[in-house]
Amino acid sequence: MDPFLVIIIVTLVFTAAALVAFMDKASNDLLVASHIAVADRLRMDAYSALEVTLATLEDFRLADSGLHSPGEGWGDPLTWAGWDPGDGNKITVAFQDESGKIPLIHADREFLTSMFEYWQLPQDTSSTWRT
């Protein structure tokens, strides 16, 4: 066998191996760049939805001298404003009334025990507050 032919075959094998390794790395880099681009686009949709929500709430606040209940119409601000994120994405807005939470700074043992018993927690859980 000709030594020149062996050198060509070895060179072709190394070139093929380098090409496969390069393509594998390039495909991973392309996937990472694609994920970053999608995340940036979704972030822009989220910020836009936040701005539309805040603008809708401000409109209702100015019109009614405050926000009293989601039943006034501001419970679904994106639909009220007619805003759609596009690209088949779905954004939902949910409001949570924090005034319904228990202020633990003012809760005493009797209150917590009564609350645990009302929630029908096991006796050993609710009774630990009595000791």
C-alpha positions as CSV (number, residue, x, y, z in Angstrom):
1,M,0.0,0.0,0.0
2,D,1.2,3.4,-0.9
3,P,2.3,5.6,2.1
4,F,0.8,8.6,0.3
5,L,-2.6,6.8,0.2
6,V,-2.4,6.0,4.0
7,I,-1.7,9.7,4.7
8,I,-4.7,10.7,2.7
9,I,-7.0,8.2,4.5
10,V,-5.7,9.2,7.9
11,T,-6.2,12.9,7.0
12,L,-9.8,12.2,5.8
13,V,-10.6,10.3,9.1
14,F,-9.3,13.1,11.3
15,T,-11.1,15.7,9.1
16,A,-14.4,13.8,9.4
17,A,-14.0,13.4,13.1
18,A,-13.2,17.2,13.5
19,L,-16.2,18.0,11.3
20,V,-18.6,15.9,13.4
21,A,-17.3,17.4,16.6
22,F,-17.6,20.9,15.1
23,M,-21.2,20.2,13.9
24,D,-22.2,18.9,17.4
25,K,-20.8,22.0,19.1
26,A,-22.4,24.3,16.6
27,S,-25.8,22.6,17.0
28,N,-25.6,23.0,20.8
29,D,-24.6,26.7,20.4
30,L,-27.5,27.2,18.0
31,L,-29.9,25.6,20.5
32,V,-28.6,27.9,23.3
33,A,-29.0,31.0,21.1
34,S,-32.5,29.9,20.1
35,H,-33.5,29.5,23.8
36,I,-32.1,32.9,24.6
37,A,-34.0,34.5,21.8
38,V,-37.3,32.8,22.8
39,A,-36.8,33.9,26.4
40,D,-36.2,37.5,25.3
41,R,-39.3,37.5,23.2
42,L,-41.4,36.0,26.0
43,R,-39.9,38.5,28.5
44,M,-41.1,41.3,26.2
45,D,-44.6,39.8,26.1
46,A,-44.6,39.6,29.9
47,Y,-43.5,43.2,30.3
48,S,-46.1,44.3,27.8
49,A,-48.8,42.4,29.6
50,L,-47.7,44.0,32.9
51,E,-47.8,47.5,31.4
52,V,-51.3,46.8,29.9
53,T,-52.5,45.5,33.2
54,L,-51.2,48.5,35.1
55,A,-52.7,50.9,32.6
56,T,-56.1,49.2,32.8
57,L,-56.0,49.3,36.6
58,E,-55.1,52.9,36.5
59,D,-58.0,53.7,34.1
60,F,-60.5,51.9,36.5
61,R,-58.9,53.6,39.5
62,L,-59.3,57.1,38.0
63,A,-62.8,56.4,36.8
64,D,-64.2,54.9,40.0
65,S,-62.0,56.7,42.6
66,G,-60.2,53.4,43.5
67,L,-60.3,49.7,42.9
68,H,-63.0,48.1,45.0
69,S,-63.8,44.7,43.4
70,P,-62.7,42.7,40.4
71,G,-66.4,42.5,39.6
72,E,-66.1,46.1,38.4
73,G,-64.5,44.8,35.3
74,W,-60.8,45.1,36.0
75,G,-60.6,41.4,36.9
76,D,-59.5,40.5,33.4
77,P,-57.5,43.5,32.2
78,L,-55.9,42.0,29.1
79,T,-59.3,41.1,27.6
80,W,-60.8,44.5,28.6
81,A,-57.9,46.3,26.9
82,G,-58.1,43.9,23.8
83,W,-54.5,43.0,24.1
84,D,-53.2,39.7,22.7
85,P,-49.6,38.5,23.1
86,G,-49.6,36.9,19.6
87,D,-47.5,34.0,18.4
88,G,-50.0,31.6,20.1
89,N,-48.8,32.5,23.5
90,K,-51.2,32.7,26.4
91,I,-50.8,35.2,29.3
92,T,-53.1,35.1,32.3
93,V,-53.4,37.7,35.0
94,A,-54.5,36.8,38.5
95,F,-55.1,39.1,41.5
96,Q,-54.7,38.1,45.1
97,D,-56.4,40.1,47.8
98,E,-53.7,40.4,50.5
99,S,-56.1,42.1,52.9
100,G,-57.7,38.6,53.5
101,K,-54.5,37.3,55.0
102,I,-54.0,36.9,58.7
103,P,-51.8,39.5,60.3
104,L,-49.5,37.3,62.3
105,I,-48.0,40.2,64.2
106,H,-51.3,40.6,66.1
107,A,-52.2,36.9,66.4
108,D,-52.2,35.4,69.8
109,R,-52.4,31.8,71.0
110,E,-56.1,31.8,71.4
111,F,-56.7,33.1,68.0
112,L,-54.3,30.6,66.3
113,T,-55.7,27.7,68.3
114,S,-59.2,28.6,67.3
115,M,-58.2,29.0,63.7
116,F,-56.4,25.6,63.7
117,E,-59.5,24.0,65.2
118,Y,-61.7,25.7,62.7
119,W,-59.5,24.3,59.9
120,Q,-60.0,20.9,61.6
121,L,-56.3,20.2,61.9
122,P,-55.3,17.3,64.1
123,Q,-55.6,17.9,67.8
124,D,-51.9,17.5,68.5
125,T,-51.2,20.3,66.0
126,S,-53.8,22.8,67.4
127,S,-53.1,21.9,71.0
128,T,-49.4,22.7,70.8
129,W,-50.3,26.4,70.8
130,R,-52.0,26.0,74.2
131,T,-48.9,24.9,76.1
